[in-house]
C-alpha cells in the first residue's frame, strides 16, 4: 500500500492533483502510470510538476513552465542566465580541446551538475527542495522543503518503484568543484 501514501503526499504538496483521479488500483504501482498521472492535463490547464532534464539543451530545463514558478519571469531569467554563464565557457573549452581531452571527459555530467545547482539554489530561495527521479529518463521535481516528509516520500517511492528501475533522491549540491 505504499503507492497510496505516495499519491497522497503528492496531493498534499500539489492540491491541483486532487482534481485528477488516481490510476486504478492495479496500475498505481506501475511507474509509467505514476509518471502519466503526475504530469496531468485538466480542462486545458496543464500541470507539469515532473520536469524532464535535457542536458543537451540546458536552457530547456522546464523552470519557466513549472506551474509553481512560471509567474516569476525575472527570477527565472536570472537563473537561466547563470546556467548559461557557467555552461558556455565549459562547452567552448571542451569544443576547443576535445581532440586532446577525448571521450573520457564527461562534459554532459558537468553541465547537468550546473543545471541542478542553479535550480537547487533558486528552489531553496523559495523554500522548496529539489527531488531527482532517475530511470530511463531523468526528471526533477520541486516540492515544499519539509525534510521529514521528503525523507518518508523518498523511502516509500524507492521501495515501491525499485523493480521498475525508477529512483528518487533529494538533491544536495556536490562538494567537489568541476571548475577548470
Secondary structure, DSSP 8 states (H G I E B T S, - for coil): -HHHHHHHHHHHH-GGGGGS----GGGTT-HHHHHHHHEEEETTEEEE-EEE--TTSTT-SSTTT-TTTTT-HHHHHHHHHHHHHHHHHHHHHHHHHHHHHGGGS-HHHHHHHHHHHHHHHHHHHTTEEEEEEESSSEEEEEEE--HHHHHHHHHHHHHHHGGGT-EEEE----SS----
